[in-house]
Amino acid sequence: MNLFQWLSLSFLALVMLWEIRSYRRSTLPRGFVLARWLVWLLAALAISDPNLLQYVANFIGIGRGADVVLYCFALLFLVVSFYFYSRYVRLQRQVTQIIRHLAMDEAERGDSLRP
Amino acid sequence: MNATLQPTFVQTVRPELADDPWIIVAAYNEAARLGATLDMLCRRYSNVVVVDDGSTDTTRQTALHYPVWILRHMLNCGQGAALQTGISFALRHDAKNVVTFDADGQHCVEDIETLMEPLRTGRADVVLGSRFLGRTEGLPLGRWLVLKLGVLFTRLFSNVRVTDTHNGLRALSRAAAGRVCIQQNRMAHASEILDQIQARGLKYCEAPVTIRYSHATLAKGQSSWNAVRIVGQLLLGRVIR
């Protein structure tokens, strides 16, 4: 193993240990936590054995293992961006409803300042 | 307040006009122009709602000089959100008809009766003001081009044949106002309303109105480049429910 593999695998091992430790306390859905743990595991496998990624690349018809990672990240970026934009719009609508509700409940009648 | 703006208001007399429309005025930092607009409106209409959309100037204080309802958004949400707030408030107060009217003095009060006529005769549920059927004063060429592109876009994407898409002067019957639900907080609401008119099968027509542009309204109004953002908001809004 080279230096990069030592460093990155050590880091990923710590992250996975931290995930296990905080699993019980987590308020996130269990499926989400497990999916995140799986991502770390796959990253660790890909770093520890680069030939594994190359095998996957050849299997699905992409030339290089690094390209598989690149394409996956590009697709993931689109999905995540869309997901967060949807969440943002829904949150904005909820905030607007609260503001609207307050505005209607606290409606004032003008003319009070008319001399 | 400027002494020349002391109006003689109609107040709540005129019981013969029980179907008087509720006029919704969305205002954001319009203290300089709102007084003149309300002065004109309050002379003829008794049900005026000003929605102060989180202004940081004295918009609210200006409105308080007039016999109008004042609703205040604690945060700036956008014109679409402000109009929906005003419409919901008017419906809560049993409004029979609702008219949306810009705060910056671009619209003519006389045009409201032109919009109301098809509603009163039952010819339409929604009447859309059109500056291209009516008249414009001081419309810059660039804005004219953007508005025409907007008309084309609306025909292609909403399948609504109108001559003016982003005109803030429009009238809705109570039934139509209850069925239209503006979710586009910002400027894309105008296209969204057209979308909903089409989707809900509401009867609509256009009426000629006059739009007066001035240096002040052009300076504060939306830039022509905002059209791109509006298209983006509208398309994303269709995907996200």
Interface residues (C-beta under 8 A of the other chain):
Chain A: Y85 S86 V89 R90 Q92 R93 V95 T96 I99 R100 L102 A103 M104 E106 A107 E108 R109 G110 D111 S112 L113 R114 P115
Chain B: M1 Q6 F9 V50 V51 Q61 A63 L64 H65 Y66 P67 V68 W69 I70 L71 R72 H73 M74 L75 C77 A81 Q84 T85 S88 F89 R92 Q183 N185 L236 G237 I240
